[in-house]
């Protein structure tokens, strides 16, 4: 993955079979990937997603597709979304 370009915490909302969920997650931005991880007891983290940035795009919030990023009012969606 290379060197990290940016580290921080994001509130990530996602859908499961149980409904809409959200958690604060560690986010590490690499040149071509975004890594998301949940904190575990102690100083451990569980990686929950590694998103290839070549497969996503930022869209207008009113396009009806993808996931709303608040408060940025942007959406991200997979490029193969139909």
PDB file of N, CA, C and O in Angstrom, chain B, residues numbered from 101:
ATOM      1  N   UNK B 101       0.813  -1.200   0.000  1.00  0.00           N
ATOM      2  CA  UNK B 101       0.000   0.000   0.000  1.00  0.00           C
ATOM      3  C   UNK B 101       0.855   1.262   0.000  1.00  0.00           C
ATOM      4  O   UNK B 101       0.409   2.306  -0.475  1.00  0.00           O
ATOM      5  N   UNK B 102       2.048   1.184   0.513  1.00  0.00           N
ATOM      6  CA  UNK B 102       2.906   2.358   0.524  1.00  0.00           C
ATOM      7  C   UNK B 102       2.739   3.200   1.770  1.00  0.00           C
ATOM      8  O   UNK B 102       2.194   2.744   2.776  1.00  0.00           O
ATOM      9  N   UNK B 103       3.212   4.432   1.696  1.00  0.00           N
ATOM     10  CA  UNK B 103       3.137   5.356   2.825  1.00  0.00           C
ATOM     11  C   UNK B 103       1.735   5.947   2.937  1.00  0.00           C
ATOM     12  O   UNK B 103       1.062   6.177   1.932  1.00  0.00           O
ATOM     13  N   UNK B 104       1.307   6.188   4.173  1.00  0.00           N
ATOM     14  CA  UNK B 104       0.002   6.818   4.408  1.00  0.00           C
ATOM     15  C   UNK B 104       0.092   8.304   4.073  1.00  0.00           C
ATOM     16  O   UNK B 104       1.047   8.978   4.459  1.00  0.00           O
ATOM     17  N   UNK B 105      -0.913   8.812   3.349  1.00  0.00           N
ATOM     18  CA  UNK B 105      -0.971  10.229   3.014  1.00  0.00           C
ATOM     19  C   UNK B 105      -1.720  11.032   4.065  1.00  0.00           C
ATOM     20  O   UNK B 105      -1.423  12.208   4.280  1.00  0.00           O
ATOM     21  N   UNK B 106      -2.701  10.396   4.726  1.00  0.00           N
ATOM     22  CA  UNK B 106      -3.537  11.097   5.699  1.00  0.00           C
ATOM     23  C   UNK B 106      -4.156  10.077   6.636  1.00  0.00           C
ATOM     24  O   UNK B 106      -4.583   9.009   6.199  1.00  0.00           O
ATOM     25  N   UNK B 107      -4.209  10.398   7.922  1.00  0.00           N
ATOM     26  CA  UNK B 107      -4.858   9.540   8.919  1.00  0.00           C
ATOM     27  C   UNK B 107      -5.867  10.374   9.680  1.00  0.00           C
ATOM     28  O   UNK B 107      -5.669  11.572   9.884  1.00  0.00           O
ATOM     29  N   UNK B 108      -6.955   9.735  10.101  1.00  0.00           N
ATOM     30  CA  UNK B 108      -7.962  10.451  10.869  1.00  0.00           C
ATOM     31  C   UNK B 108      -9.085   9.527  11.280  1.00  0.00           C
ATOM     32  O   UNK B 108      -8.981   8.306  11.164  1.00  0.00           O
ATOM     33  N   UNK B 109     -10.164  10.127  11.764  1.00  0.00           N
ATOM     34  CA  UNK B 109     -11.344   9.389  12.180  1.00  0.00           C
ATOM     35  C   UNK B 109     -12.527   9.914  11.391  1.00  0.00           C
ATOM     36  O   UNK B 109     -12.725  11.124  11.282  1.00  0.00           O
ATOM     37  N   UNK B 110     -13.320   8.993  10.838  1.00  0.00           N
ATOM     38  CA  UNK B 110     -14.531   9.342  10.100  1.00  0.00           C
ATOM     39  C   UNK B 110     -15.720   8.638  10.732  1.00  0.00           C
ATOM     40  O   UNK B 110     -15.580   7.537  11.266  1.00  0.00           O
ATOM     41  N   UNK B 111     -16.887   9.265  10.675  1.00  0.00           N
ATOM     42  CA  UNK B 111     -18.105   8.554  11.026  1.00  0.00           C
ATOM     43  C   UNK B 111     -18.587   7.907   9.737  1.00  0.00           C
ATOM     44  O   UNK B 111     -18.893   8.597   8.765  1.00  0.00           O
ATOM     45  N   UNK B 112     -18.653   6.578   9.734  1.00  0.00           N
ATOM     46  CA  UNK B 112     -19.004   5.821   8.538  1.00  0.00           C
ATOM     47  C   UNK B 112     -20.378   5.204   8.735  1.00  0.00           C
ATOM     48  O   UNK B 112     -20.606   4.482   9.706  1.00  0.00           O
ATOM     49  N   UNK B 113     -21.286   5.483   7.827  1.00  0.00           N
ATOM     50  CA  UNK B 113     -22.618   4.871   7.839  1.00  0.00           C
ATOM     51  C   UNK B 113     -22.656   3.791   6.775  1.00  0.00           C
ATOM     52  O   UNK B 113     -22.140   3.974   5.672  1.00  0.00           O
ATOM     53  N   UNK B 114     -23.274   2.655   7.113  1.00  0.00           N
ATOM     54  CA  UNK B 114     -23.333   1.538   6.176  1.00  0.00           C
ATOM     55  C   UNK B 114     -24.593   0.734   6.452  1.00  0.00           C
ATOM     56  O   UNK B 114     -25.167   0.819   7.537  1.00  0.00           O
ATOM     57  N   UNK B 115     -25.013  -0.036   5.481  1.00  0.00           N
ATOM     58  CA  UNK B 115     -26.224  -0.839   5.590  1.00  0.00           C
ATOM     59  C   UNK B 115     -25.873  -2.299   5.806  1.00  0.00           C
ATOM     60  O   UNK B 115     -24.990  -2.844   5.144  1.00  0.00           O
ATOM     61  N   UNK B 116     -26.581  -2.935   6.751  1.00  0.00           N
ATOM     62  CA  UNK B 116     -26.431  -4.358   7.000  1.00  0.00           C
ATOM     63  C   UNK B 116     -27.806  -5.009   6.868  1.00  0.00           C
ATOM     64  O   UNK B 116     -28.794  -4.328   6.592  1.00  0.00           O
ATOM     65  N   UNK B 117     -27.869  -6.311   7.062  1.00  0.00           N
ATOM     66  CA  UNK B 117     -29.170  -6.989   7.032  1.00  0.00           C
ATOM     67  C   UNK B 117     -30.042  -6.544   8.200  1.00  0.00           C
ATOM     68  O   UNK B 117     -31.256  -6.747   8.176  1.00  0.00           O
ATOM     69  N   UNK B 118     -29.438  -5.940   9.219  1.00  0.00           N
ATOM     70  CA  UNK B 118     -30.175  -5.473  10.392  1.00  0.00           C
ATOM     71  C   UNK B 118     -30.584  -4.015  10.289  1.00  0.00           C
ATOM     72  O   UNK B 118     -31.220  -3.490  11.203  1.00  0.00           O
ATOM     73  N   UNK B 119     -30.235  -3.353   9.202  1.00  0.00           N
ATOM     74  CA  UNK B 119     -30.591  -1.953   9.007  1.00  0.00           C
ATOM     75  C   UNK B 119     -29.371  -1.067   8.869  1.00  0.00           C
ATOM     76  O   UNK B 119     -28.250  -1.547   8.697  1.00  0.00           O
ATOM     77  N   UNK B 120     -29.603   0.226   8.946  1.00  0.00           N
ATOM     78  CA  UNK B 120     -28.538   1.215   8.801  1.00  0.00           C
ATOM     79  C   UNK B 120     -27.733   1.282  10.090  1.00  0.00           C
ATOM     80  O   UNK B 120     -28.302   1.363  11.179  1.00  0.00           O
ATOM     81  N   UNK B 121     -26.414   1.248   9.969  1.00  0.00           N
ATOM     82  CA  UNK B 121     -25.493   1.302  11.111  1.00  0.00           C
ATOM     83  C   UNK B 121     -24.489   2.427  10.884  1.00  0.00           C
ATOM     84  O   UNK B 121     -24.326   2.924   9.769  1.00  0.00           O
ATOM     85  N   UNK B 122     -23.832   2.808  11.951  1.00  0.00           N
ATOM     86  CA  UNK B 122     -22.785   3.815  11.839  1.00  0.00           C
ATOM     87  C   UNK B 122     -21.804   3.697  12.984  1.00  0.00           C
ATOM     88  O   UNK B 122     -22.188   3.385  14.111  1.00  0.00           O
ATOM     89  N   UNK B 123     -20.547   3.945  12.699  1.00  0.00           N
ATOM     90  CA  UNK B 123     -19.484   3.885  13.698  1.00  0.00           C
ATOM     91  C   UNK B 123     -18.399   4.889  13.346  1.00  0.00           C
ATOM     92  O   UNK B 123     -18.184   5.211  12.178  1.00  0.00           O
ATOM     93  N   UNK B 124     -17.722   5.377  14.374  1.00  0.00           N
ATOM     94  CA  UNK B 124     -16.494   6.112  14.126  1.00  0.00           C
ATOM     95  C   UNK B 124     -15.420   5.097  13.796  1.00  0.00           C
ATOM     96  O   UNK B 124     -15.259   4.104  14.506  1.00  0.00           O
ATOM     97  N   UNK B 125     -14.685   5.340  12.724  1.00  0.00           N
ATOM     98  CA  UNK B 125     -13.656   4.406  12.275  1.00  0.00           C
ATOM     99  C   UNK B 125     -12.356   5.138  12.011  1.00  0.00           C
ATOM    100  O   UNK B 125     -12.341   6.285  11.564  1.00  0.00           O
ATOM    101  N   UNK B 126     -11.261   4.442  12.299  1.00  0.00           N
ATOM    102  CA  UNK B 126      -9.946   4.920  11.904  1.00  0.00           C
ATOM    103  C   UNK B 126      -9.899   4.894  10.386  1.00  0.00           C
ATOM    104  O   UNK B 126     -10.275   3.896   9.770  1.00  0.00           O
ATOM    105  N   UNK B 127      -9.446   5.971   9.782  1.00  0.00           N
ATOM    106  CA  UNK B 127      -9.321   6.003   8.321  1.00  0.00           C
ATOM    107  C   UNK B 127      -7.888   6.379   7.965  1.00  0.00           C
ATOM    108  O   UNK B 127      -7.319   7.333   8.496  1.00  0.00           O
ATOM    109  N   UNK B 128      -7.335   5.607   7.060  1.00  0.00           N
ATOM    110  CA  UNK B 128      -5.973   5.868   6.589  1.00  0.00           C
ATOM    111  C   UNK B 128      -6.033   5.939   5.066  1.00  0.00           C
ATOM    112  O   UNK B 128      -6.423   4.983   4.397  1.00  0.00           O
ATOM    113  N   UNK B 129      -5.639   7.086   4.541  1.00  0.00           N
ATOM    114  CA  UNK B 129      -5.674   7.314   3.098  1.00  0.00           C
ATOM    115  C   UNK B 129      -4.292   7.049   2.516  1.00  0.00           C
ATOM    116  O   UNK B 129      -3.304   7.672   2.906  1.00  0.00           O
ATOM    117  N   UNK B 130      -4.247   6.116   1.579  1.00  0.00           N
ATOM    118  CA  UNK B 130      -3.030   5.824   0.825  1.00  0.00           C
ATOM    119  C   UNK B 130      -3.221   6.382  -0.585  1.00  0.00           C
ATOM    120  O   UNK B 130      -4.293   6.896  -0.902  1.00  0.00           O
ATOM    121  N   UNK B 131      -2.212   6.289  -1.421  1.00  0.00           N
ATOM    122  CA  UNK B 131      -2.300   6.827  -2.783  1.00  0.00           C
ATOM    123  C   UNK B 131      -3.457   6.206  -3.563  1.00  0.00           C
ATOM    124  O   UNK B 131      -4.154   6.913  -4.291  1.00  0.00           O
ATOM    125  N   UNK B 132      -3.673   4.900  -3.424  1.00  0.00           N
ATOM    126  CA  UNK B 132      -4.693   4.217  -4.215  1.00  0.00           C
ATOM    127  C   UNK B 132      -5.761   3.523  -3.392  1.00  0.00           C
ATOM    128  O   UNK B 132      -6.643   2.877  -3.958  1.00  0.00           O
ATOM    129  N   UNK B 133      -5.708   3.639  -2.058  1.00  0.00           N
ATOM    130  CA  UNK B 133      -6.641   2.919  -1.198  1.00  0.00           C
ATOM    131  C   UNK B 133      -7.059   3.769  -0.011  1.00  0.00           C
ATOM    132  O   UNK B 133      -6.320   4.650   0.428  1.00  0.00           O
ATOM    133  N   UNK B 134      -8.252   3.495   0.503  1.00  0.00           N
ATOM    134  CA  UNK B 134      -8.713   4.037   1.776  1.00  0.00           C
ATOM    135  C   UNK B 134      -8.971   2.856   2.687  1.00  0.00           C
ATOM    136  O   UNK B 134      -9.768   1.978   2.357  1.00  0.00           O
ATOM    137  N   UNK B 135      -8.305   2.825   3.831  1.00  0.00           N
ATOM    138  CA  UNK B 135      -8.461   1.745   4.791  1.00  0.00           C
ATOM    139  C   UNK B 135      -9.339   2.235   5.933  1.00  0.00           C
ATOM    140  O   UNK B 135      -9.116   3.325   6.461  1.00  0.00           O
ATOM    141  N   UNK B 136     -10.345   1.434   6.324  1.00  0.00           N
ATOM    142  CA  UNK B 136     -11.227   1.751   7.453  1.00  0.00           C
ATOM    143  C   UNK B 136     -11.104   0.643   8.484  1.00  0.00           C
ATOM    144  O   UNK B 136     -11.124  -0.538   8.139  1.00  0.00           O
ATOM    145  N   UNK B 137     -10.975   1.024   9.759  1.00  0.00           N
ATOM    146  CA  UNK B 137     -10.806   0.036  10.823  1.00  0.00           C
ATOM    147  C   UNK B 137     -11.570   0.464  12.068  1.00  0.00           C
ATOM    148  O   UNK B 137     -11.678   1.653  12.369  1.00  0.00           O
ATOM    149  N   UNK B 138     -12.103  -0.531  12.792  1.00  0.00           N
ATOM    150  CA  UNK B 138     -12.815  -0.306  14.051  1.00  0.00           C
ATOM    151  C   UNK B 138     -11.875  -0.556  15.224  1.00  0.00           C
ATOM    152  O   UNK B 138     -11.062  -1.479  15.176  1.00  0.00           O
ATOM    153  N   UNK B 139     -11.978   0.259  16.284  1.00  0.00           N
ATOM    154  CA  UNK B 139     -11.141   0.008  17.462  1.00  0.00           C
ATOM    155  C   UNK B 139     -11.606  -1.229  18.211  1.00  0.00           C
ATOM    156  O   UNK B 139     -12.800  -1.519  18.287  1.00  0.00           O
ATOM    157  N   UNK B 140     -10.651  -1.941  18.753  1.00  0.00           N
ATOM    158  CA  UNK B 140     -10.896  -3.112  19.599  1.00  0.00           C
ATOM    159  C   UNK B 140     -10.303  -2.814  20.974  1.00  0.00           C
ATOM    160  O   UNK B 140      -9.547  -1.854  21.123  1.00  0.00           O
ATOM    161  N   UNK B 141     -10.633  -3.617  21.974  1.00  0.00           N
ATOM    162  CA  UNK B 141     -10.069  -3.373  23.310  1.00  0.00           C
ATOM    163  C   UNK B 141      -8.539  -3.295  23.279  1.00  0.00           C
ATOM    164  O   UNK B 141      -7.878  -4.014  22.529  1.00  0.00           O
ATOM    165  N   UNK B 142      -8.009  -2.427  24.091  1.00  0.00           N
ATOM    166  CA  UNK B 142      -6.561  -2.224  24.112  1.00  0.00           C
ATOM    167  C   UNK B 142      -6.142  -1.293  22.993  1.00  0.00           C
ATOM    168  O   UNK B 142      -6.776  -0.263  22.762  1.00  0.00           O
ATOM    169  N   UNK B 143      -5.088  -1.647  22.307  1.00  0.00           N
ATOM    170  CA  UNK B 143      -4.577  -0.804  21.218  1.00  0.00           C
ATOM    171  C   UNK B 143      -4.713  -1.488  19.867  1.00  0.00           C
ATOM    172  O   UNK B 143      -3.937  -1.212  18.952  1.00  0.00           O
ATOM    173  N   UNK B 144      -5.692  -2.378  19.732  1.00  0.00           N
ATOM    174  CA  UNK B 144      -5.872  -3.140  18.492  1.00  0.00           C
ATOM    175  C   UNK B 144      -6.980  -2.515  17.632  1.00  0.00           C
ATOM    176  O   UNK B 144      -7.845  -1.796  18.132  1.00  0.00           O
ATOM    177  N   UNK B 145      -6.932  -2.806  16.338  1.00  0.00           N
ATOM    178  CA  UNK B 145      -7.955  -2.387  15.394  1.00  0.00           C
ATOM    179  C   UNK B 145      -8.339  -3.562  14.508  1.00  0.00           C
ATOM    180  O   UNK B 145      -7.512  -4.425  14.212  1.00  0.00           O
ATOM    181  N   UNK B 146      -9.587  -3.588  14.090  1.00  0.00           N
ATOM    182  CA  UNK B 146     -10.065  -4.597  13.143  1.00  0.00           C
ATOM    183  C   UNK B 146     -10.313  -3.901  11.808  1.00  0.00           C
ATOM    184  O   UNK B 146     -11.156  -3.007  11.723  1.00  0.00           O
ATOM    185  N   UNK B 147      -9.596  -4.295  10.778  1.00  0.00           N
ATOM    186  CA  UNK B 147      -9.795  -3.712   9.451  1.00  0.00           C
ATOM    187  C   UNK B 147     -11.129  -4.209   8.910  1.00  0.00           C
ATOM    188  O   UNK B 147     -11.362  -5.414   8.818  1.00  0.00           O
ATOM    189  N   UNK B 148     -12.001  -3.274   8.555  1.00  0.00           N
ATOM    190  CA  UNK B 148     -13.316  -3.657   8.043  1.00  0.00           C
ATOM    191  C   UNK B 148     -13.457  -3.390   6.552  1.00  0.00           C
ATOM    192  O   UNK B 148     -14.334  -3.965   5.907  1.00  0.00           O
ATOM    193  N   UNK B 149     -12.619  -2.536   5.995  1.00  0.00           N
ATOM    194  CA  UNK B 149     -12.710  -2.260   4.557  1.00  0.00           C
ATOM    195  C   UNK B 149     -11.400  -1.683   4.046  1.00  0.00           C
ATOM    196  O   UNK B 149     -10.743  -0.884   4.713  1.00  0.00           O
ATOM    197  N   UNK B 150     -11.048  -2.109   2.857  1.00  0.00           N
ATOM    198  CA  UNK B 150      -9.981  -1.482   2.092  1.00  0.00           C
ATOM    199  C   UNK B 150     -10.603  -1.165   0.743  1.00  0.00           C
ATOM    200  O   UNK B 150     -10.921  -2.064  -0.036  1.00  0.00           O
ATOM    201  N   UNK B 151     -10.771   0.118   0.476  1.00  0.00           N
ATOM    202  CA  UNK B 151     -11.495   0.566  -0.714  1.00  0.00           C
ATOM    203  C   UNK B 151     -10.493   1.071  -1.742  1.00  0.00           C
ATOM    204  O   UNK B 151      -9.737   2.005  -1.475  1.00  0.00           O
ATOM    205  N   UNK B 152     -10.491   0.453  -2.910  1.00  0.00           N
ATOM    206  CA  UNK B 152      -9.638   0.906  -4.003  1.00  0.00           C
ATOM    207  C   UNK B 152     -10.173   2.206  -4.573  1.00  0.00           C
ATOM    208  O   UNK B 152     -11.322   2.253  -5.011  1.00  0.00           O
ATOM    209  N   UNK B 153      -9.379   3.249  -4.581  1.00  0.00           N
ATOM    210  CA  UNK B 153      -9.855   4.560  -5.026  1.00  0.00           C
ATOM    211  C   UNK B 153     -10.060   4.636  -6.530  1.00  0.00           C
ATOM    212  O   UNK B 153     -10.723   5.553  -7.014  1.00  0.00           O
ATOM    213  N   UNK B 154      -9.509   3.698  -7.271  1.00  0.00           N
ATOM    214  CA  UNK B 154      -9.741   3.670  -8.708  1.00  0.00           C
ATOM    215  C   UNK B 154     -11.158   3.230  -9.049  1.00  0.00           C
ATOM    216  O   UNK B 154     -11.602   3.401 -10.185  1.00  0.00           O
ATOM    217  N   UNK B 155     -11.878   2.662  -8.074  1.00  0.00           N
ATOM    218  CA  UNK B 155     -13.228   2.149  -8.297  1.00  0.00           C
ATOM    219  C   UNK B 155     -14.333   3.061  -7.785  1.00  0.00           C
ATOM    220  O   UNK B 155     -15.504   2.690  -7.859  1.00  0.00           O
ATOM    221  N   UNK B 156     -14.003   4.239  -7.268  1.00  0.00           N
ATOM    222  CA  UNK B 156     -15.027   5.122  -6.709  1.00  0.00           C
ATOM    223  C   UNK B 156     -14.954   6.490  -7.374  1.00  0.00           C
ATOM    224  O   UNK B 156     -13.962   6.846  -8.011  1.00  0.00           O
ATOM    225  N   UNK B 157     -16.018   7.232  -7.208  1.00  0.00           N
ATOM    226  CA  UNK B 157     -16.052   8.613  -7.693  1.00  0.00           C
ATOM    227  C   UNK B 157     -16.870   9.444  -6.710  1.00  0.00           C
ATOM    228  O   UNK B 157     -17.653   8.897  -5.934  1.00  0.00           O
ATOM    229  N   UNK B 158     -16.690  10.753  -6.740  1.00  0.00           N
ATOM    230  CA  UNK B 158     -17.467  11.664  -5.914  1.00  0.00           C
ATOM    231  C   UNK B 158     -18.565  12.245  -6.798  1.00  0.00           C
ATOM    232  O   UNK B 158     -18.291  12.782  -7.871  1.00  0.00           O
ATOM    233  N   UNK B 159     -19.815  12.132  -6.338  1.00  0.00           N
ATOM    234  CA  UNK B 159     -20.965  12.597  -7.103  1.00  0.00           C
ATOM    235  C   UNK B 159     -21.706  13.697  -6.359  1.00  0.00           C
ATOM    236  O   UNK B 159     -21.455  13.943  -5.179  1.00  0.00           O
ATOM    237  N   UNK B 160     -22.615  14.350  -7.054  1.00  0.00           N
ATOM    238  CA  UNK B 160     -23.506  15.315  -6.427  1.00  0.00           C
ATOM    239  C   UNK B 160     -24.430  14.578  -5.458  1.00  0.00           C
ATOM    240  O   UNK B 160     -24.773  13.422  -5.704  1.00  0.00           O
ATOM    241  N   UNK B 161     -24.836  15.219  -4.370  1.00  0.00           N
ATOM    242  CA  UNK B 161     -25.650  14.525  -3.368  1.00  0.00           C
ATOM    243  C   UNK B 161     -27.060  14.184  -3.830  1.00  0.00           C
ATOM    244  O   UNK B 161     -27.714  13.341  -3.215  1.00  0.00           O
ATOM    245  N   UNK B 162     -27.540  14.803  -4.876  1.00  0.00           N
ATOM    246  CA  UNK B 162     -28.930  14.577  -5.287  1.00  0.00           C
ATOM    247  C   UNK B 162     -29.064  13.628  -6.477  1.00  0.00           C
ATOM    248  O   UNK B 162     -30.097  13.623  -7.146  1.00  0.00           O
ATOM    249  N   UNK B 163     -28.029  12.822  -6.748  1.00  0.00           N
ATOM    250  CA  UNK B 163     -28.127  11.936  -7.904  1.00  0.00           C
ATOM    251  C   UNK B 163     -28.873  10.643  -7.595  1.00  0.00           C
ATOM    252  O   UNK B 163     -29.161   9.876  -8.513  1.00  0.00           O
ATOM    253  N   UNK B 164     -29.200  10.375  -6.312  1.00  0.00           N
ATOM    254  CA  UNK B 164     -29.980   9.194  -5.953  1.00  0.00           C
ATOM    255  C   UNK B 164     -29.206   7.902  -5.902  1.00  0.00           C
ATOM    256  O   UNK B 164     -29.805   6.841  -5.731  1.00  0.00           O
ATOM    257  N   UNK B 165     -27.886   7.950  -6.044  1.00  0.00           N
ATOM    258  CA  UNK B 165     -27.050   6.746  -6.021  1.00  0.00           C
ATOM    259  C   UNK B 165     -25.915   6.936  -5.031  1.00  0.00           C
ATOM    260  O   UNK B 165     -25.548   8.069  -4.719  1.00  0.00           O
ATOM    261  N   UNK B 166     -25.371   5.869  -4.546  1.00  0.00           N
ATOM    262  CA  UNK B 166     -24.210   5.945  -3.675  1.00  0.00           C
ATOM    263  C   UNK B 166     -24.577   6.274  -2.247  1.00  0.00           C
ATOM    264  O   UNK B 166     -25.710   6.054  -1.820  1.00  0.00           O
ATOM    265  N   UNK B 167     -23.614   6.802  -1.508  1.00  0.00           N
ATOM    266  CA  UNK B 167     -23.756   7.029  -0.085  1.00  0.00           C
ATOM    267  C   UNK B 167     -23.431   8.481   0.220  1.00  0.00           C
ATOM    268  O   UNK B 167     -22.414   9.000  -0.238  1.00  0.00           O
ATOM    269  N   UNK B 168     -24.286   9.138   0.989  1.00  0.00           N
ATOM    270  CA  UNK B 168     -24.100  10.542   1.303  1.00  0.00           C
ATOM    271  C   UNK B 168     -22.999  10.723   2.333  1.00  0.00           C
ATOM    272  O   UNK B 168     -23.002  10.066   3.375  1.00  0.00           O
ATOM    273  N   UNK B 169     -22.067  11.601   2.048  1.00  0.00           N
ATOM    274  CA  UNK B 169     -21.021  11.962   2.998  1.00  0.00           C
ATOM    275  C   UNK B 169     -21.432  13.272   3.644  1.00  0.00           C
ATOM    276  O   UNK B 169     -21.424  14.316   2.992  1.00  0.00           O
ATOM    277  N   UNK B 170     -21.789  13.228   4.911  1.00  0.00           N
ATOM    278  CA  UNK B 170     -22.225  14.440   5.587  1.00  0.00           C
ATOM    279  C   UNK B 170     -21.130  14.873   6.526  1.00  0.00           C
ATOM    280  O   UNK B 170     -20.572  13.986   7.171  1.00  0.00           O
ATOM    281  N   UNK B 171     -20.761  16.097   6.681  1.00  0.00           N
ATOM    282  CA  UNK B 171     -21.389  17.312   6.197  1.00  0.00           C
ATOM    283  C   UNK B 171     -20.867  17.793   4.853  1.00  0.00           C
ATOM    284  O   UNK B 171     -21.165  18.916   4.445  1.00  0.00           O
ATOM    285  N   UNK B 172     -20.089  16.962   4.151  1.00  0.00           N
ATOM    286  CA  UNK B 172     -19.514  17.400   2.884  1.00  0.00           C
ATOM    287  C   UNK B 172     -20.546  17.497   1.770  1.00  0.00           C
ATOM    288  O   UNK B 172     -20.288  18.112   0.735  1.00  0.00           O
ATOM    289  N   UNK B 173     -21.723  16.889   1.977  1.00  0.00           N
ATOM    290  CA  UNK B 173     -22.760  16.873   0.943  1.00  0.00           C
ATOM    291  C   UNK B 173     -22.248  16.300  -0.375  1.00  0.00           C
ATOM    292  O   UNK B 173     -22.543  16.821  -1.451  1.00  0.00           O
ATOM    293  N   UNK B 174     -21.496  15.247  -0.274  1.00  0.00           N
ATOM    294  CA  UNK B 174     -20.993  14.529  -1.443  1.00  0.00           C
ATOM    295  C   UNK B 174     -21.384  13.073  -1.303  1.00  0.00           C
ATOM    296  O   UNK B 174     -21.638  12.603  -0.194  1.00  0.00           O
ATOM    297  N   UNK B 175     -21.433  12.365  -2.390  1.00  0.00           N
ATOM    298  CA  UNK B 175     -21.710  10.942  -2.362  1.00  0.00           C
ATOM    299  C   UNK B 175     -20.533  10.212  -3.004  1.00  0.00           C
ATOM    300  O   UNK B 175     -19.884  10.713  -3.922  1.00  0.00           O
ATOM    301  N   UNK B 176     -20.284   9.005  -2.485  1.00  0.00           N
ATOM    302  CA  UNK B 176     -19.314   8.150  -3.161  1.00  0.00           C
ATOM    303  C   UNK B 176     -20.055   6.921  -3.640  1.00  0.00           C
ATOM    304  O   UNK B 176     -20.969   6.442  -2.970  1.00  0.00           O
ATOM    305  N   UNK B 177     -19.676   6.418  -4.773  1.00  0.00           N
ATOM    306  CA  UNK B 177     -20.305   5.206  -5.299  1.00  0.00           C
ATOM    307  C   UNK B 177     -19.298   4.468  -6.157  1.00  0.00           C
ATOM    308  O   UNK B 177     -18.360   5.057  -6.694  1.00  0.00           O
ATOM    309  N   UNK B 178     -19.511   3.169  -6.274  1.00  0.00           N
ATOM    310  CA  UNK B 178     -18.657   2.358  -7.138  1.00  0.00           C
ATOM    311  C   UNK B 178     -18.911   2.769  -8.577  1.00  0.00           C
ATOM    312  O   UNK B 178     -20.047   3.079  -8.937  1.00  0.00           O
ATOM    313  N   UNK B 179     -17.878   2.779  -9.405  1.00  0.00           N
ATOM    314  CA  UNK B 179     -18.043   3.192 -10.788  1.00  0.00           C
ATOM    315  C   UNK B 179     -18.850   2.175 -11.591  1.00  0.00           C
ATOM    316  O   UNK B 179     -19.399   2.510 -12.640  1.00  0.00           O
ATOM    317  N   UNK B 180     -18.925   0.931 -11.104  1.00  0.00           N
ATOM    318  CA  UNK B 180     -19.711  -0.067 -11.841  1.00  0.00           C
ATOM    319  C   UNK B 180     -21.163  -0.097 -11.380  1.00  0.00           C
ATOM    320  O   UNK B 180     -21.916  -0.992 -11.764  1.00  0.00           O
ATOM    321  N   UNK B 181     -21.571   0.894 -10.544  1.00  0.00           N
ATOM    322  CA  UNK B 181     -22.958   1.040 -10.093  1.00  0.00           C
ATOM    323  C   UNK B 181     -23.862   1.287 -11.304  1.00  0.00           C
ATOM    324  O   UNK B 181     -23.503   2.060 -12.193  1.00  0.00           O
ATOM    325  N   UNK B 182     -25.024   0.643 -11.347  1.00  0.00           N
ATOM    326  CA  UNK B 182     -25.954   0.891 -12.449  1.00  0.00           C
ATOM    327  C   UNK B 182     -27.227   1.494 -11.963  1.00  0.00           C
ATOM    328  O   UNK B 182     -28.124   1.768 -12.761  1.00  0.00           O
TER     329      UNK B 182
END
